[in-house]
Structures are given as structure tokens and as C-alpha cells.
Amino acid sequence: MGIEELVKSAFKEEFAIETTENLLRESSFSIEKIARIVGVSTEFVQKIKDDMQRPNPEVLS
């Protein structure tokens, strides 16, 4: 995999994370609907949701 493909892959993943976080925060869509909109698995959406609900140790310090 070349540099260009790595950059595209990283951008795509970051886009999916940010879009999923925004939809979880700003909508009342189900996990299944968010997964369909973003084009990711329901497991991915659930992981992002779980991560968002965990306290961030860096913020607490």
C-alpha cells in the first residue's frame, strides 16, 4: 500500500469517526441507522458510543 492509499484510508476512518460522533450527539437515530448512513458496522458505532461515554482521563487531570 502506497502513501496515497494510506492517507486516503486514514482520512476515510477519521471522517467515519467524526461523522458517527456527530450523529450520536446531535440526532436520535438508532445505532443501526447511523451505521447505514455512515457506511460502517453497528459494532463500530457502538464502540464509538461507548468511547464517548467513558470519562476522558486527560480531561480529569
mmCIF file of the N, C-alpha and C atoms, coordinates in Angstrom:
data_MODEL
# 
_entry.id   MODEL 
# 
loop_
_atom_site.group_PDB 
_atom_site.id 
_atom_site.type_symbol 
_atom_site.label_atom_id 
_atom_site.label_alt_id 
_atom_site.label_comp_id 
_atom_site.label_asym_id 
_atom_site.label_entity_id 
_atom_site.label_seq_id 
_atom_site.pdbx_PDB_ins_code 
_atom_site.Cartn_x 
_atom_site.Cartn_y 
_atom_site.Cartn_z 
_atom_site.occupancy 
_atom_site.B_iso_or_equiv 
_atom_site.pdbx_formal_charge 
_atom_site.auth_seq_id 
_atom_site.auth_comp_id 
_atom_site.auth_asym_id 
_atom_site.auth_atom_id 
_atom_site.pdbx_PDB_model_num 
ATOM 1   N N  . MET A 1 1  ? 0.850   -1.170 0.000  1.00 0.00 ? 1  MET A N  1 
ATOM 2   C CA . MET A 1 1  ? 0.000   0.000  0.000  1.00 0.00 ? 1  MET A CA 1 
ATOM 3   C C  . MET A 1 1  ? 0.900   1.237  0.000  1.00 0.00 ? 1  MET A C  1 
ATOM 4   N N  . GLY A 1 2  ? 0.645   2.137  -0.924 1.00 0.00 ? 2  GLY A N  1 
ATOM 5   C CA . GLY A 1 2  ? 1.452   3.347  -1.040 1.00 0.00 ? 2  GLY A CA 1 
ATOM 6   C C  . GLY A 1 2  ? 0.993   4.442  -0.084 1.00 0.00 ? 2  GLY A C  1 
ATOM 7   N N  . ILE A 1 3  ? 1.739   5.507  -0.072 1.00 0.00 ? 3  ILE A N  1 
ATOM 8   C CA . ILE A 1 3  ? 1.444   6.651  0.794  1.00 0.00 ? 3  ILE A CA 1 
ATOM 9   C C  . ILE A 1 3  ? 0.057   7.212  0.501  1.00 0.00 ? 3  ILE A C  1 
ATOM 10  N N  . GLU A 1 4  ? -0.273  7.344  -0.759 1.00 0.00 ? 4  GLU A N  1 
ATOM 11  C CA . GLU A 1 4  ? -1.567  7.908  -1.143 1.00 0.00 ? 4  GLU A CA 1 
ATOM 12  C C  . GLU A 1 4  ? -2.714  7.069  -0.594 1.00 0.00 ? 4  GLU A C  1 
ATOM 13  N N  . GLU A 1 5  ? -2.610  5.759  -0.702 1.00 0.00 ? 5  GLU A N  1 
ATOM 14  C CA . GLU A 1 5  ? -3.652  4.879  -0.187 1.00 0.00 ? 5  GLU A CA 1 
ATOM 15  C C  . GLU A 1 5  ? -3.752  4.967  1.333  1.00 0.00 ? 5  GLU A C  1 
ATOM 16  N N  . LEU A 1 6  ? -2.602  5.081  2.004  1.00 0.00 ? 6  LEU A N  1 
ATOM 17  C CA . LEU A 1 6  ? -2.599  5.220  3.469  1.00 0.00 ? 6  LEU A CA 1 
ATOM 18  C C  . LEU A 1 6  ? -3.283  6.509  3.902  1.00 0.00 ? 6  LEU A C  1 
ATOM 19  N N  . VAL A 1 7  ? -3.007  7.594  3.200  1.00 0.00 ? 7  VAL A N  1 
ATOM 20  C CA . VAL A 1 7  ? -3.625  8.884  3.519  1.00 0.00 ? 7  VAL A CA 1 
ATOM 21  C C  . VAL A 1 7  ? -5.125  8.812  3.290  1.00 0.00 ? 7  VAL A C  1 
ATOM 22  N N  . LYS A 1 8  ? -5.543  8.230  2.186  1.00 0.00 ? 8  LYS A N  1 
ATOM 23  C CA . LYS A 1 8  ? -6.972  8.092  1.898  1.00 0.00 ? 8  LYS A CA 1 
ATOM 24  C C  . LYS A 1 8  ? -7.655  7.243  2.957  1.00 0.00 ? 8  LYS A C  1 
ATOM 25  N N  . SER A 1 9  ? -7.012  6.161  3.362  1.00 0.00 ? 9  SER A N  1 
ATOM 26  C CA . SER A 1 9  ? -7.572  5.278  4.380  1.00 0.00 ? 9  SER A CA 1 
ATOM 27  C C  . SER A 1 9  ? -7.709  5.995  5.725  1.00 0.00 ? 9  SER A C  1 
ATOM 28  N N  . ALA A 1 10 ? -6.671  6.737  6.103  1.00 0.00 ? 10 ALA A N  1 
ATOM 29  C CA . ALA A 1 10 ? -6.703  7.476  7.371  1.00 0.00 ? 10 ALA A CA 1 
ATOM 30  C C  . ALA A 1 10 ? -7.781  8.547  7.332  1.00 0.00 ? 10 ALA A C  1 
ATOM 31  N N  . PHE A 1 11 ? -7.904  9.254  6.209  1.00 0.00 ? 11 PHE A N  1 
ATOM 32  C CA . PHE A 1 11 ? -8.930  10.287 6.074  1.00 0.00 ? 11 PHE A CA 1 
ATOM 33  C C  . PHE A 1 11 ? -10.317 9.675  6.167  1.00 0.00 ? 11 PHE A C  1 
ATOM 34  N N  . LYS A 1 12 ? -10.523 8.541  5.498  1.00 0.00 ? 12 LYS A N  1 
ATOM 35  C CA . LYS A 1 12 ? -11.824 7.872  5.499  1.00 0.00 ? 12 LYS A CA 1 
ATOM 36  C C  . LYS A 1 12 ? -12.201 7.434  6.918  1.00 0.00 ? 12 LYS A C  1 
ATOM 37  N N  . GLU A 1 13 ? -11.231 6.887  7.655  1.00 0.00 ? 13 GLU A N  1 
ATOM 38  C CA . GLU A 1 13 ? -11.501 6.451  9.021  1.00 0.00 ? 13 GLU A CA 1 
ATOM 39  C C  . GLU A 1 13 ? -11.824 7.643  9.926  1.00 0.00 ? 13 GLU A C  1 
ATOM 40  N N  . GLU A 1 14 ? -11.072 8.721  9.811  1.00 0.00 ? 14 GLU A N  1 
ATOM 41  C CA . GLU A 1 14 ? -11.316 9.916  10.627 1.00 0.00 ? 14 GLU A CA 1 
ATOM 42  C C  . GLU A 1 14 ? -12.684 10.505 10.307 1.00 0.00 ? 14 GLU A C  1 
ATOM 43  N N  . PHE A 1 15 ? -13.045 10.525 9.022  1.00 0.00 ? 15 PHE A N  1 
ATOM 44  C CA . PHE A 1 15 ? -14.363 11.012 8.612  1.00 0.00 ? 15 PHE A CA 1 
ATOM 45  C C  . PHE A 1 15 ? -15.464 10.161 9.243  1.00 0.00 ? 15 PHE A C  1 
ATOM 46  N N  . ALA A 1 16 ? -15.296 8.836  9.217  1.00 0.00 ? 16 ALA A N  1 
ATOM 47  C CA . ALA A 1 16 ? -16.299 7.934  9.793  1.00 0.00 ? 16 ALA A CA 1 
ATOM 48  C C  . ALA A 1 16 ? -16.441 8.156  11.295 1.00 0.00 ? 16 ALA A C  1 
ATOM 49  N N  . ILE A 1 17 ? -15.322 8.347  11.989 1.00 0.00 ? 17 ILE A N  1 
ATOM 50  C CA . ILE A 1 17 ? -15.363 8.566  13.437 1.00 0.00 ? 17 ILE A CA 1 
ATOM 51  C C  . ILE A 1 17 ? -16.076 9.879  13.746 1.00 0.00 ? 17 ILE A C  1 
ATOM 52  N N  . GLU A 1 18 ? -15.660 10.961 13.085 1.00 0.00 ? 18 GLU A N  1 
ATOM 53  C CA . GLU A 1 18 ? -16.245 12.274 13.354 1.00 0.00 ? 18 GLU A CA 1 
ATOM 54  C C  . GLU A 1 18 ? -17.727 12.314 13.002 1.00 0.00 ? 18 GLU A C  1 
ATOM 55  N N  . THR A 1 19 ? -18.095 11.730 11.875 1.00 0.00 ? 19 THR A N  1 
ATOM 56  C CA . THR A 1 19 ? -19.497 11.718 11.460 1.00 0.00 ? 19 THR A CA 1 
ATOM 57  C C  . THR A 1 19 ? -20.338 10.899 12.430 1.00 0.00 ? 19 THR A C  1 
ATOM 58  N N  . THR A 1 20 ? -19.817 9.765  12.854 1.00 0.00 ? 20 THR A N  1 
ATOM 59  C CA . THR A 1 20 ? -20.533 8.927  13.816 1.00 0.00 ? 20 THR A CA 1 
ATOM 60  C C  . THR A 1 20 ? -20.718 9.659  15.136 1.00 0.00 ? 20 THR A C  1 
ATOM 61  N N  . GLU A 1 21 ? -19.655 10.292 15.631 1.00 0.00 ? 21 GLU A N  1 
ATOM 62  C CA . GLU A 1 21 ? -19.759 11.055 16.883 1.00 0.00 ? 21 GLU A CA 1 
ATOM 63  C C  . GLU A 1 21 ? -20.799 12.162 16.765 1.00 0.00 ? 21 GLU A C  1 
ATOM 64  N N  . ASN A 1 22 ? -20.787 12.888 15.656 1.00 0.00 ? 22 ASN A N  1 
ATOM 65  C CA . ASN A 1 22 ? -21.750 13.965 15.458 1.00 0.00 ? 22 ASN A CA 1 
ATOM 66  C C  . ASN A 1 22 ? -23.184 13.445 15.426 1.00 0.00 ? 22 ASN A C  1 
ATOM 67  N N  . LEU A 1 23 ? -23.411 12.351 14.722 1.00 0.00 ? 23 LEU A N  1 
ATOM 68  C CA . LEU A 1 23 ? -24.765 11.789 14.651 1.00 0.00 ? 23 LEU A CA 1 
ATOM 69  C C  . LEU A 1 23 ? -25.224 11.266 16.006 1.00 0.00 ? 23 LEU A C  1 
ATOM 70  N N  . LEU A 1 24 ? -24.312 10.664 16.763 1.00 0.00 ? 24 LEU A N  1 
ATOM 71  C CA . LEU A 1 24 ? -24.684 10.192 18.102 1.00 0.00 ? 24 LEU A CA 1 
ATOM 72  C C  . LEU A 1 24 ? -25.036 11.365 19.007 1.00 0.00 ? 24 LEU A C  1 
ATOM 73  N N  . ARG A 1 25 ? -24.294 12.460 18.891 1.00 0.00 ? 25 ARG A N  1 
ATOM 74  C CA . ARG A 1 25 ? -24.508 13.631 19.738 1.00 0.00 ? 25 ARG A CA 1 
ATOM 75  C C  . ARG A 1 25 ? -25.736 14.440 19.327 1.00 0.00 ? 25 ARG A C  1 
ATOM 76  N N  . GLU A 1 26 ? -25.933 14.596 18.026 1.00 0.00 ? 26 GLU A N  1 
ATOM 77  C CA . GLU A 1 26 ? -26.901 15.570 17.519 1.00 0.00 ? 26 GLU A CA 1 
ATOM 78  C C  . GLU A 1 26 ? -28.202 14.972 16.976 1.00 0.00 ? 26 GLU A C  1 
ATOM 79  N N  . SER A 1 27 ? -28.344 13.665 17.028 1.00 0.00 ? 27 SER A N  1 
ATOM 80  C CA . SER A 1 27 ? -29.572 13.068 16.492 1.00 0.00 ? 27 SER A CA 1 
ATOM 81  C C  . SER A 1 27 ? -30.112 12.018 17.460 1.00 0.00 ? 27 SER A C  1 
ATOM 82  N N  . SER A 1 28 ? -31.294 11.582 17.157 1.00 0.00 ? 28 SER A N  1 
ATOM 83  C CA . SER A 1 28 ? -31.876 10.496 17.941 1.00 0.00 ? 28 SER A CA 1 
ATOM 84  C C  . SER A 1 28 ? -31.957 9.211  17.109 1.00 0.00 ? 28 SER A C  1 
ATOM 85  N N  . PHE A 1 29 ? -31.124 9.142  16.063 1.00 0.00 ? 29 PHE A N  1 
ATOM 86  C CA . PHE A 1 29 ? -31.096 7.959  15.204 1.00 0.00 ? 29 PHE A CA 1 
ATOM 87  C C  . PHE A 1 29 ? -30.609 6.738  15.989 1.00 0.00 ? 29 PHE A C  1 
ATOM 88  N N  . SER A 1 30 ? -31.098 5.590  15.585 1.00 0.00 ? 30 SER A N  1 
ATOM 89  C CA . SER A 1 30 ? -30.640 4.338  16.198 1.00 0.00 ? 30 SER A CA 1 
ATOM 90  C C  . SER A 1 30 ? -29.218 4.040  15.732 1.00 0.00 ? 30 SER A C  1 
ATOM 91  N N  . ILE A 1 31 ? -28.573 3.146  16.455 1.00 0.00 ? 31 ILE A N  1 
ATOM 92  C CA . ILE A 1 31 ? -27.227 2.706  16.073 1.00 0.00 ? 31 ILE A CA 1 
ATOM 93  C C  . ILE A 1 31 ? -27.249 2.114  14.669 1.00 0.00 ? 31 ILE A C  1 
ATOM 94  N N  . GLU A 1 32 ? -28.278 1.356  14.364 1.00 0.00 ? 32 GLU A N  1 
ATOM 95  C CA . GLU A 1 32 ? -28.386 0.730  13.051 1.00 0.00 ? 32 GLU A CA 1 
ATOM 96  C C  . GLU A 1 32 ? -28.500 1.777  11.946 1.00 0.00 ? 32 GLU A C  1 
ATOM 97  N N  . LYS A 1 33 ? -29.304 2.826  12.183 1.00 0.00 ? 33 LYS A N  1 
ATOM 98  C CA . LYS A 1 33 ? -29.479 3.860  11.167 1.00 0.00 ? 33 LYS A CA 1 
ATOM 99  C C  . LYS A 1 33 ? -28.181 4.648  10.969 1.00 0.00 ? 33 LYS A C  1 
ATOM 100 N N  . ILE A 1 34 ? -27.498 4.980  12.050 1.00 0.00 ? 34 ILE A N  1 
ATOM 101 C CA . ILE A 1 34 ? -26.223 5.689  11.938 1.00 0.00 ? 34 ILE A CA 1 
ATOM 102 C C  . ILE A 1 34 ? -25.230 4.841  11.148 1.00 0.00 ? 34 ILE A C  1 
ATOM 103 N N  . ALA A 1 35 ? -25.173 3.551  11.441 1.00 0.00 ? 35 ALA A N  1 
ATOM 104 C CA . ALA A 1 35 ? -24.259 2.659  10.711 1.00 0.00 ? 35 ALA A CA 1 
ATOM 105 C C  . ALA A 1 35 ? -24.570 2.674  9.216  1.00 0.00 ? 35 ALA A C  1 
ATOM 106 N N  . ARG A 1 36 ? -25.840 2.650  8.860  1.00 0.00 ? 36 ARG A N  1 
ATOM 107 C CA . ARG A 1 36 ? -26.214 2.690  7.439  1.00 0.00 ? 36 ARG A CA 1 
ATOM 108 C C  . ARG A 1 36 ? -25.841 4.022  6.793  1.00 0.00 ? 36 ARG A C  1 
ATOM 109 N N  . ILE A 1 37 ? -26.085 5.128  7.501  1.00 0.00 ? 37 ILE A N  1 
ATOM 110 C CA . ILE A 1 37 ? -25.778 6.452  6.954  1.00 0.00 ? 37 ILE A CA 1 
ATOM 111 C C  . ILE A 1 37 ? -24.276 6.605  6.708  1.00 0.00 ? 37 ILE A C  1 
ATOM 112 N N  . VAL A 1 38 ? -23.464 6.208  7.691  1.00 0.00 ? 38 VAL A N  1 
ATOM 113 C CA . VAL A 1 38 ? -22.015 6.412  7.617  1.00 0.00 ? 38 VAL A CA 1 
ATOM 114 C C  . VAL A 1 38 ? -21.342 5.329  6.771  1.00 0.00 ? 38 VAL A C  1 
ATOM 115 N N  . GLY A 1 39 ? -21.982 4.161  6.663  1.00 0.00 ? 39 GLY A N  1 
ATOM 116 C CA . GLY A 1 39 ? -21.389 3.060  5.898  1.00 0.00 ? 39 GLY A CA 1 
ATOM 117 C C  . GLY A 1 39 ? -20.406 2.245  6.709  1.00 0.00 ? 39 GLY A C  1 
ATOM 118 N N  . VAL A 1 40 ? -20.724 2.079  8.001  1.00 0.00 ? 40 VAL A N  1 
ATOM 119 C CA . VAL A 1 40 ? -19.875 1.305  8.905  1.00 0.00 ? 40 VAL A CA 1 
ATOM 120 C C  . VAL A 1 40 ? -20.734 0.240  9.579  1.00 0.00 ? 40 VAL A C  1 
ATOM 121 N N  . SER A 1 41 ? -20.100 -0.609 10.364 1.00 0.00 ? 41 SER A N  1 
ATOM 122 C CA . SER A 1 41 ? -20.832 -1.664 11.066 1.00 0.00 ? 41 SER A CA 1 
ATOM 123 C C  . SER A 1 41 ? -21.499 -1.104 12.321 1.00 0.00 ? 41 SER A C  1 
ATOM 124 N N  . THR A 1 42 ? -22.508 -1.821 12.793 1.00 0.00 ? 42 THR A N  1 
ATOM 125 C CA . THR A 1 42 ? -23.150 -1.426 14.053 1.00 0.00 ? 42 THR A CA 1 
ATOM 126 C C  . THR A 1 42 ? -22.165 -1.559 15.209 1.00 0.00 ? 42 THR A C  1 
ATOM 127 N N  . GLU A 1 43 ? -21.235 -2.494 15.105 1.00 0.00 ? 43 GLU A N  1 
ATOM 128 C CA . GLU A 1 43 ? -20.214 -2.667 16.144 1.00 0.00 ? 43 GLU A CA 1 
ATOM 129 C C  . GLU A 1 43 ? -19.315 -1.428 16.223 1.00 0.00 ? 43 GLU A C  1 
ATOM 130 N N  . PHE A 1 44 ? -18.982 -0.858 15.072 1.00 0.00 ? 44 PHE A N  1 
ATOM 131 C CA . PHE A 1 44 ? -18.167 0.356  15.026 1.00 0.00 ? 44 PHE A CA 1 
ATOM 132 C C  . PHE A 1 44 ? -18.892 1.501  15.732 1.00 0.00 ? 44 PHE A C  1 
ATOM 133 N N  . VAL A 1 45 ? -20.178 1.680  15.417 1.00 0.00 ? 45 VAL A N  1 
ATOM 134 C CA . VAL A 1 45 ? -20.968 2.749  16.034 1.00 0.00 ? 45 VAL A CA 1 
ATOM 135 C C  . VAL A 1 45 ? -21.069 2.529  17.539 1.00 0.00 ? 45 VAL A C  1 
ATOM 136 N N  . GLN A 1 46 ? -21.304 1.306  17.960 1.00 0.00 ? 46 GLN A N  1 
ATOM 137 C CA . GLN A 1 46 ? -21.413 1.018  19.394 1.00 0.00 ? 46 GLN A CA 1 
ATOM 138 C C  . GLN A 1 46 ? -20.096 1.302  20.108 1.00 0.00 ? 46 GLN A C  1 
ATOM 139 N N  . LYS A 1 47 ? -18.976 0.974  19.485 1.00 0.00 ? 47 LYS A N  1 
ATOM 140 C CA . LYS A 1 47 ? -17.667 1.245  20.096 1.00 0.00 ? 47 LYS A CA 1 
ATOM 141 C C  . LYS A 1 47 ? -17.451 2.748  20.261 1.00 0.00 ? 47 LYS A C  1 
ATOM 142 N N  . ILE A 1 48 ? -17.798 3.517  19.229 1.00 0.00 ? 48 ILE A N  1 
ATOM 143 C CA . ILE A 1 48 ? -17.661 4.969  19.313 1.00 0.00 ? 48 ILE A CA 1 
ATOM 144 C C  . ILE A 1 48 ? -18.560 5.506  20.425 1.00 0.00 ? 48 ILE A C  1 
ATOM 145 N N  . LYS A 1 49 ? -19.775 4.999  20.500 1.00 0.00 ? 49 LYS A N  1 
ATOM 146 C CA . LYS A 1 49 ? -20.715 5.440  21.548 1.00 0.00 ? 49 LYS A CA 1 
ATOM 147 C C  . LYS A 1 49 ? -20.160 5.125  22.933 1.00 0.00 ? 49 LYS A C  1 
ATOM 148 N N  . ASP A 1 50 ? -19.665 3.913  23.106 1.00 0.00 ? 50 ASP A N  1 
ATOM 149 C CA . ASP A 1 50 ? -19.075 3.518  24.396 1.00 0.00 ? 50 ASP A CA 1 
ATOM 150 C C  . ASP A 1 50 ? -17.880 4.401  24.744 1.00 0.00 ? 50 ASP A C  1 
ATOM 151 N N  . ASP A 1 51 ? -17.029 4.668  23.758 1.00 0.00 ? 51 ASP A N  1 
ATOM 152 C CA . ASP A 1 51 ? -15.858 5.522  23.987 1.00 0.00 ? 51 ASP A CA 1 
ATOM 153 C C  . ASP A 1 51 ? -16.268 6.931  24.391 1.00 0.00 ? 51 ASP A C  1 
ATOM 154 N N  . MET A 1 52 ? -17.346 7.441  23.807 1.00 0.00 ? 52 MET A N  1 
ATOM 155 C CA . MET A 1 52 ? -17.818 8.788  24.131 1.00 0.00 ? 52 MET A CA 1 
ATOM 156 C C  . MET A 1 52 ? -18.356 8.872  25.558 1.00 0.00 ? 52 MET A C  1 
ATOM 157 N N  . GLN A 1 53 ? -18.858 7.761  26.082 1.00 0.00 ? 53 GLN A N  1 
ATOM 158 C CA . GLN A 1 53 ? -19.442 7.752  27.413 1.00 0.00 ? 53 GLN A CA 1 
ATOM 159 C C  . GLN A 1 53 ? -18.420 7.525  28.512 1.00 0.00 ? 53 GLN A C  1 
ATOM 160 N N  . ARG A 1 54 ? -17.214 7.106  28.149 1.00 0.00 ? 54 ARG A N  1 
ATOM 161 C CA . ARG A 1 54 ? -16.154 6.903  29.137 1.00 0.00 ? 54 ARG A CA 1 
ATOM 162 C C  . ARG A 1 54 ? -15.565 8.248  29.530 1.00 0.00 ? 54 ARG A C  1 
ATOM 163 N N  . PRO A 1 55 ? -15.259 8.418  30.816 1.00 0.00 ? 55 PRO A N  1 
ATOM 164 C CA . PRO A 1 55 ? -14.584 9.665  31.202 1.00 0.00 ? 55 PRO A CA 1 
ATOM 165 C C  . PRO A 1 55 ? -13.192 9.715  30.574 1.00 0.00 ? 55 PRO A C  1 
ATOM 166 N N  . ASN A 1 56 ? -12.805 10.877 30.123 1.00 0.00 ? 56 ASN A N  1 
ATOM 167 C CA . ASN A 1 56 ? -11.501 11.064 29.499 1.00 0.00 ? 56 ASN A CA 1 
ATOM 168 C C  . ASN A 1 56 ? -10.491 11.404 30.586 1.00 0.00 ? 56 ASN A C  1 
ATOM 169 N N  . PRO A 1 57 ? -9.537  10.507 30.870 1.00 0.00 ? 57 PRO A N  1 
ATOM 170 C CA . PRO A 1 57 ? -8.581  10.752 31.956 1.00 0.00 ? 57 PRO A CA 1 
ATOM 171 C C  . PRO A 1 57 ? -7.726  11.998 31.734 1.00 0.00 ? 57 PRO A C  1 
ATOM 172 N N  . GLU A 1 58 ? -7.475  12.372 30.474 1.00 0.00 ? 58 GLU A N  1 
ATOM 173 C CA . GLU A 1 58 ? -6.683  13.568 30.194 1.00 0.00 ? 58 GLU A CA 1 
ATOM 174 C C  . GLU A 1 58 ? -7.417  14.829 30.632 1.00 0.00 ? 58 GLU A C  1 
ATOM 175 N N  . VAL A 1 59 ? -8.748  14.832 30.492 1.00 0.00 ? 59 VAL A N  1 
ATOM 176 C CA . VAL A 1 59 ? -9.549  15.989 30.869 1.00 0.00 ? 59 VAL A CA 1 
ATOM 177 C C  . VAL A 1 59 ? -9.638  16.094 32.386 1.00 0.00 ? 59 VAL A C  1 
ATOM 178 N N  . LEU A 1 60 ? -9.688  14.957 33.069 1.00 0.00 ? 60 LEU A N  1 
ATOM 179 C CA . LEU A 1 60 ? -9.839  14.944 34.515 1.00 0.00 ? 60 LEU A CA 1 
ATOM 180 C C  . LEU A 1 60 ? -8.565  15.351 35.242 1.00 0.00 ? 60 LEU A C  1 
ATOM 181 N N  . SER A 1 61 ? -7.421  15.204 34.614 1.00 0.00 ? 61 SER A N  1 
ATOM 182 C CA . SER A 1 61 ? -6.139  15.523 35.269 1.00 0.00 ? 61 SER A CA 1 
ATOM 183 C C  . SER A 1 61 ? -5.932  17.001 35.438 1.00 0.00 ? 61 SER A C  1 
# 
